[in-house]
Amino acid sequence: MRFLIVCFVTLTFLSCKDETKTKMQNEKTLKNGTYRAVLDVQDNEELPFVFEVKSPTELNIFNAEEVIKVDEVTYKNDSIFIKAPVFEGYIAATFEGDNLKGSFIKESLDRIVPFTAEFKNENRFDAKSKSIQNVSGIWETVFSKDIDGDEYIAKGIFKQNGDKVIGTFRTTTGDYRYLEGVMDGDQMKLSTFDGAHAFLFTAKVTDFTMEGYFYSGNHWKEPFVAKRNKTYELPSANDLTFLKEGYDALEFSFPDADRNLVSLSDERFNNKVVIVQVMGTWCPNCLDESKYYTKFYEANKNKDLEIIALAFEYAKTEEKAFNSISRLREKLDISYPILLAQYGTSDKVKAQEKLPMLNHILSYPTSIFIDKTGKVRKIHTGFNGPATGEKYVEFKKEFESYVDELLTE
């Protein structure tokens, strides 16, 4: 049944792109103003986010300091289709007066999440009682504590003003981007939605501890615990991934958008510093990193520097995977090559098989720094994006300093 629903919505979504503006004017369209959207997750919890409609075909999604500009809004009869930039996921809904009801859909993963949106409501969360705790500060966090194979550590970074809370969780492999929410009494509620990931965090907070759950869409739930620790730091991202003994170089051969095989032995990369970006078009942290790398490359490509991305895609067909890559390159105006390393799954074990000289692929993204002689000099796991504030600034300084060092050798 889920497959039939996805197929029907996909066909409708594709056909609606051919609708003319004249016909759209005769159909129901979004009204300008603010909408409170809700995705239904497990335990009867609501994952809310807010968007503002600027015109029938343009809207902004808000997550704390982040503003996601959406310009792919199409209509078909009484249905609307909203597709956020770059990512595959989209919202398909029908009008109920000025409100919306439908689903958030990720076809390649066969995931469908119930969705509603209420017009003229700008409250992400409705705090039912005055906040009695303040989560501002640093929190030493463990997700899935004592669950074999699933436990991992994180660093919570939050700011609270009144009952409003913003912040993020940093892990050893990246961050959960811009989280926004409230402190309702002693209950913290945070959410984010970017068109790829839909995250909800709920927790009971005391002066020194918090305990709660992390929900991803309606398919994933895990517990977490945290304690205040203003000096807490995660392990260095430069020590987590490394070459196996006996290797000092990286080797691969993957196709580009023109189906030409590209490898590091190509003349383009000879006697140059090369940064290999292990990524996926479906990955929000990879998107943040790609935005930064694109700007850096444009400012430095006249030097002996190259960037090459290896995309590990969960799209079910090669064609869909290349379409996702093309969409990312177009949206961000990426001029460095993005090769298709894998499609059909983003499984990290399968990905490591494509790069067997690495001890593992722990995270998307991962950046591999190669000097002018072709030797791997450093591997950086994950990416501290703009939602991490000072850590993002630190990353950029470290990155640019290290690249300069390699270029001067």
C-alpha positions as CSV (number, residue, x, y, z in Angstrom):
1,M,0.0,0.0,0.0
2,R,2.8,2.4,0.9
3,F,4.5,1.6,-2.5
4,L,1.2,2.4,-4.3
5,I,0.8,5.7,-2.5
6,V,4.4,6.7,-3.3
7,C,4.0,5.8,-7.0
8,F,0.7,7.7,-7.2
9,V,2.2,10.8,-5.6
10,T,5.3,10.6,-7.7
11,L,3.3,10.5,-11.0
12,T,1.2,13.4,-9.8
13,F,4.2,15.4,-8.7
14,L,5.9,14.9,-12.1
15,S,2.8,15.8,-14.1
16,C,2.1,18.9,-12.1
17,K,5.3,20.5,-13.2
18,D,3.7,20.9,-16.7
19,E,0.9,23.0,-15.3
20,T,0.9,26.5,-16.7
21,K,0.7,29.7,-14.6
22,T,-2.6,30.5,-16.2
23,K,-4.2,27.3,-14.9
24,M,-2.5,27.7,-11.5
25,Q,-4.3,31.1,-11.1
26,N,-7.6,29.2,-11.3
27,E,-6.7,26.7,-8.7
28,K,-6.4,26.9,-4.9
29,T,-2.9,28.3,-3.9
30,L,-1.1,29.1,-0.7
31,K,-2.0,32.4,0.9
32,N,0.8,34.7,2.0
33,G,1.5,34.5,5.7
34,T,2.8,32.1,8.3
35,Y,1.9,28.5,8.7
36,R,2.6,26.1,11.6
37,A,3.5,22.7,10.1
38,V,3.4,19.4,12.1
39,L,4.8,16.0,11.3
40,D,3.4,13.0,13.3
41,V,6.1,10.9,14.9
42,Q,6.1,8.1,17.4
43,D,4.5,8.2,20.9
44,N,1.8,10.6,19.6
45,E,4.4,13.3,19.6
46,E,4.3,16.3,17.2
47,L,7.3,17.5,15.3
48,P,6.5,21.1,14.4
49,F,8.2,23.7,12.2
50,V,7.2,27.1,10.8
51,F,7.2,28.4,7.3
52,E,6.2,31.8,5.8
53,V,4.7,32.0,2.3
54,K,6.0,34.9,0.2
55,S,4.1,34.1,-3.0
56,P,2.2,31.1,-4.2
57,T,5.4,29.5,-5.4
58,E,7.9,30.7,-2.8
59,L,8.2,30.2,0.9
60,N,10.8,30.2,3.7
61,I,11.3,27.5,6.3
62,F,12.7,28.7,9.6
63,N,14.9,26.8,12.1
64,A,16.4,29.1,14.7
65,E,18.9,31.3,12.7
66,E,18.5,29.2,9.5
67,V,16.2,30.4,6.7
68,I,15.6,27.8,3.9
69,K,14.4,29.4,0.7
70,V,12.0,27.1,-1.2
71,D,11.1,27.9,-4.8
72,E,9.8,24.6,-5.9
73,V,6.1,24.8,-5.1
74,T,3.7,23.3,-7.6
75,Y,0.0,22.7,-7.8
76,K,-2.3,20.1,-9.4
77,N,-6.1,20.5,-8.9
78,D,-6.6,20.8,-5.2
79,S,-3.1,19.4,-4.4
80,I,0.2,21.1,-3.5
81,F,3.7,19.8,-3.7
82,I,6.6,21.5,-1.8
83,K,10.1,20.4,-2.4
84,A,13.0,21.9,-0.4
85,P,16.3,22.7,-2.1
86,V,18.7,19.9,-3.1
87,F,17.1,17.1,-1.1
88,E,14.8,14.3,-2.4
89,G,12.1,14.6,0.2
90,Y,8.9,16.6,-0.5
91,I,5.6,17.4,0.9
92,A,2.4,16.4,-0.9
93,A,-0.8,17.8,0.5
94,T,-4.4,18.9,-0.2
95,F,-6.1,22.0,0.9
96,E,-8.6,22.0,3.8
97,G,-9.8,25.6,3.6
98,D,-6.6,27.6,4.2
99,N,-4.9,24.7,5.9
100,L,-3.0,21.7,4.5
101,K,-3.1,18.0,5.1
102,G,-0.9,15.3,3.5
103,S,2.5,13.6,3.9
104,F,6.2,14.2,3.9
105,I,7.6,11.7,1.5
106,K,11.1,10.2,0.8
107,E,10.6,7.8,-2.1
108,S,14.0,6.1,-2.2
109,L,13.6,5.1,1.5
110,D,9.9,4.3,1.2
111,R,9.1,6.7,4.1
112,I,5.8,8.6,4.5
113,V,5.2,10.8,7.5
114,P,1.7,12.4,8.1
115,F,1.8,16.2,7.7
116,T,-0.5,19.1,8.5
117,A,-0.1,22.9,8.3
118,E,-2.3,25.6,10.0
119,F,-2.5,29.0,8.4
120,K,-1.9,32.1,10.6
121,N,-0.1,30.2,13.4
122,E,3.5,31.2,14.0
123,N,4.0,29.3,17.3
124,R,6.4,26.4,16.8
125,F,5.7,25.0,20.2
126,D,3.0,26.1,22.6
127,A,4.5,26.3,26.1
128,K,1.7,25.3,28.5
129,S,3.6,26.5,31.6
130,K,6.3,29.0,32.5
131,S,9.9,27.6,32.2
132,I,11.4,26.5,35.6
133,Q,14.7,25.4,34.1
134,N,17.4,27.0,32.0
135,V,19.4,24.8,29.6
136,S,21.9,27.5,28.5
137,G,25.4,26.0,28.5
138,I,27.3,22.8,27.6
139,W,25.9,19.3,28.1
140,E,27.9,16.1,28.1
141,T,25.5,13.8,26.3
142,V,25.2,10.0,25.5
143,F,22.6,8.7,23.1
144,S,21.4,5.1,23.4
145,K,23.4,4.6,26.6
146,D,24.3,1.0,27.4
147,I,22.6,-0.2,24.2
148,D,25.2,-2.5,22.6
149,G,26.4,-1.2,19.3
150,D,24.2,1.9,19.3
151,E,25.8,4.1,22.1
152,Y,27.5,7.3,21.0
153,I,28.5,10.5,22.6
154,A,27.6,14.1,21.8
155,K,28.0,17.7,23.1
156,G,24.8,19.7,23.7
157,I,25.2,23.4,23.1
158,F,22.2,25.6,24.0
159,K,21.0,29.1,24.6
160,Q,17.8,30.0,26.4
161,N,16.0,33.3,26.5
162,G,12.8,33.2,28.5
163,D,11.1,30.0,27.4
164,K,12.8,30.0,24.0
165,V,15.6,27.6,23.3
166,I,18.0,27.3,20.4
167,G,21.1,25.2,19.9
168,T,22.4,21.9,18.6
169,F,24.0,18.5,19.5
170,R,27.5,18.0,18.1
171,T,28.6,14.4,17.7
172,T,31.9,12.9,16.6
173,T,30.5,12.7,13.0
174,G,28.7,16.1,12.7
175,D,25.9,18.1,14.2
176,Y,22.1,18.0,14.3
177,R,22.1,21.5,12.7
178,Y,19.7,24.3,13.8
179,L,17.4,23.2,16.6
180,E,14.7,25.5,17.9
181,G,12.1,25.1,20.6
182,V,10.9,25.9,24.1
183,M,11.3,25.0,27.8
184,D,7.8,24.1,28.9
185,G,8.1,24.0,32.7
186,D,10.9,21.4,33.1
187,Q,10.3,19.9,29.6
188,M,12.6,20.8,26.8
189,K,11.2,20.5,23.2
190,L,13.4,21.1,20.2
191,S,12.8,20.5,16.5
192,T,14.2,21.1,13.0
193,F,13.1,20.4,9.4
194,D,15.2,21.0,6.3
195,G,13.6,18.8,3.6
196,A,15.9,15.9,4.4
197,H,15.8,15.3,8.1
198,A,12.9,15.9,10.5
199,F,14.2,15.8,14.1
200,L,12.5,16.2,17.4
201,F,14.2,16.2,20.9
202,T,12.2,16.0,24.1
203,A,13.7,15.9,27.6
204,K,13.0,16.4,31.3
205,V,15.5,18.8,32.7
206,T,16.8,19.4,36.2
207,D,19.5,21.8,37.3
208,F,22.3,19.5,36.3
209,T,20.8,16.7,34.2
210,M,18.4,16.0,31.3
211,E,16.9,12.7,30.1
212,G,14.8,12.3,27.0
213,Y,14.3,11.0,23.5
214,F,15.4,11.8,20.0
215,Y,12.9,11.2,17.2
216,S,13.9,11.1,13.5
217,G,10.7,11.2,11.4
218,N,8.3,8.4,12.4
219,H,10.9,5.6,11.8
220,W,13.5,6.2,14.5
221,K,13.5,6.8,18.3
222,E,16.4,6.6,20.8
223,P,16.9,7.7,24.4
224,F,19.6,10.2,25.5
225,V,20.9,11.4,28.8
226,A,23.1,14.5,29.6
227,K,24.8,16.3,32.4
228,R,26.1,19.8,32.6
229,N,29.9,20.0,31.9
230,K,31.2,23.4,30.8
231,T,34.6,21.9,29.9
232,Y,33.4,18.9,27.9
233,E,35.0,18.3,24.5
234,L,34.5,15.6,21.9
235,P,37.5,13.6,20.6
236,S,39.5,15.2,17.8
237,A,37.8,14.7,14.4
238,N,41.3,14.2,12.9
239,D,41.9,10.9,14.7
240,L,38.8,8.9,14.0
241,T,39.4,7.8,10.4
242,F,42.8,6.7,9.0
243,L,44.6,4.7,6.4
244,K,45.2,1.0,7.1
245,E,48.8,-0.1,7.8
246,G,50.7,-0.5,4.5
247,Y,48.8,2.3,2.7
248,D,49.9,5.9,2.3
249,A,47.7,6.9,-0.7
250,L,44.1,6.8,-1.8
251,E,42.9,5.1,-5.0
252,F,39.6,5.0,-6.8
253,S,37.9,5.3,-10.2
254,F,34.3,6.4,-10.3
255,P,32.1,8.0,-13.0
256,D,31.3,11.7,-13.3
257,A,28.1,13.1,-14.7
258,D,29.2,12.4,-18.3
259,R,29.9,8.7,-17.2
260,N,33.6,9.3,-17.7
261,L,35.8,7.4,-15.1
262,V,37.8,9.8,-13.0
263,S,40.7,8.9,-10.7
264,L,43.4,10.7,-8.8
265,S,46.0,9.6,-11.4
266,D,44.4,11.9,-14.0
267,E,46.5,14.8,-15.2
268,R,44.1,17.3,-13.6
269,F,45.3,16.2,-10.1
270,N,49.0,15.8,-10.7
271,N,51.3,17.9,-8.4
272,K,48.3,19.5,-6.7
273,V,46.9,19.5,-3.2
274,V,43.6,17.5,-3.4
275,I,40.7,17.4,-1.0
276,V,38.5,14.4,-1.4
277,Q,35.0,14.9,0.0
278,V,33.1,11.7,1.0
279,M,29.5,12.8,0.9
280,G,25.9,12.3,-0.1
281,T,23.4,14.7,-1.7
282,W,20.8,13.5,0.9
283,C,23.0,14.6,3.9
284,P,22.4,18.1,5.5
285,N,25.9,18.2,7.0
286,C,27.3,17.5,3.6
287,L,25.2,20.3,2.2
288,D,26.7,22.7,4.7
289,E,30.2,21.5,3.9
290,S,29.6,21.7,0.2
291,K,28.5,25.4,0.5
292,Y,31.7,26.2,2.3
293,Y,33.9,24.2,0.0
294,T,32.3,25.8,-3.1
295,K,33.1,29.3,-1.9
296,F,36.6,28.2,-0.8
297,Y,37.3,26.5,-4.2
298,E,36.2,29.5,-6.2
299,A,38.5,31.7,-4.2
300,N,41.5,29.4,-4.5
301,K,41.2,27.3,-7.7
302,N,43.9,29.4,-9.4
303,K,46.3,27.8,-7.0
304,D,47.6,24.2,-7.1
305,L,44.3,23.0,-5.4
306,E,41.6,20.6,-6.4
307,I,38.5,19.3,-4.7
308,I,36.7,16.2,-5.8
309,A,33.6,14.8,-4.2
310,L,32.6,11.1,-4.0
311,A,28.8,10.7,-3.6
312,F,27.3,7.7,-1.9
313,E,23.6,7.8,-2.8
314,Y,20.6,5.9,-1.5
315,A,18.7,6.6,-4.7
316,K,17.5,3.3,-6.1
317,T,18.8,3.8,-9.7
318,E,21.9,5.2,-11.2
319,E,19.9,7.7,-13.2
320,K,18.2,9.1,-10.0
321,A,21.5,9.3,-8.2
322,F,23.0,11.3,-11.0
323,N,19.9,13.5,-11.1
324,S,20.4,14.2,-7.4
325,I,24.0,15.1,-8.0
326,S,23.1,17.4,-10.9
327,R,20.5,19.1,-8.7
328,L,23.0,19.7,-5.9
329,R,25.6,21.1,-8.4
330,E,23.0,23.5,-9.9
331,K,21.6,24.7,-6.6
332,L,25.0,25.5,-5.1
333,D,26.8,26.3,-8.4
334,I,29.5,23.7,-7.6
335,S,32.3,23.7,-10.2
336,Y,34.5,20.9,-8.8
337,P,33.6,17.3,-9.9
338,I,31.2,15.1,-8.0
339,L,31.6,11.4,-8.8
340,L,29.0,8.7,-8.2
341,A,30.8,6.2,-5.9
342,Q,27.7,4.2,-4.9
343,Y,23.9,4.1,-5.4
344,G,21.1,2.0,-3.9
345,T,22.4,2.4,-0.3
346,S,24.3,4.9,1.9
347,D,25.4,2.0,4.2
348,K,28.9,3.0,5.6
349,V,30.1,-0.6,5.5
350,K,29.3,-0.9,1.8
351,A,30.9,2.5,1.3
352,Q,34.1,1.4,3.0
353,E,34.4,-1.5,0.6
354,K,34.7,1.1,-2.2
355,L,37.6,2.7,-0.3
356,P,39.3,-0.4,1.3
357,M,42.4,1.5,2.3
358,L,40.4,3.3,5.0
359,N,39.9,1.7,8.4
360,H,36.2,2.7,8.1
361,I,33.9,5.3,6.9
362,L,32.4,6.6,10.1
363,S,30.6,9.7,8.8
364,Y,29.2,11.6,5.9
365,P,30.9,13.9,5.3
366,T,34.6,12.9,5.6
367,S,37.4,14.9,4.1
368,I,40.7,13.4,3.0
369,F,43.6,15.8,2.5
370,I,46.2,14.7,-0.1
371,D,49.5,16.5,-0.6
372,K,51.2,17.3,-4.0
373,T,53.1,14.0,-4.0
374,G,49.8,12.0,-3.7
375,K,50.2,11.0,0.0
376,V,47.2,11.2,2.4
377,R,48.2,13.7,5.1
378,K,45.0,14.0,7.2
379,I,41.5,12.7,7.3
380,H,38.8,14.8,9.0
381,T,35.6,13.0,10.1
382,G,32.3,14.8,10.0
383,F,31.7,18.6,9.7
384,N,30.9,21.3,12.3
385,G,28.4,23.4,10.5
386,P,27.2,27.0,11.1
387,A,24.8,25.8,13.7
388,T,27.8,25.0,16.0
389,G,28.8,28.7,16.2
390,E,32.3,29.1,17.4
391,K,33.2,25.5,16.5
392,Y,32.4,26.3,12.8
393,V,34.6,29.4,13.0
394,E,37.4,27.2,14.5
395,F,37.0,24.6,11.7
396,K,37.3,27.2,8.9
397,K,40.5,28.6,10.5
398,E,42.0,25.2,10.9
399,F,41.0,24.1,7.4
400,E,42.3,27.1,5.6
401,S,45.6,27.1,7.6
402,Y,46.2,23.5,6.8
403,V,45.5,23.8,3.1
404,D,47.8,26.8,3.0
405,E,50.5,24.7,4.7
406,L,50.1,22.0,2.1
407,L,50.2,24.5,-0.8
408,T,53.5,26.0,0.3
409,E,55.3,22.6,0.5
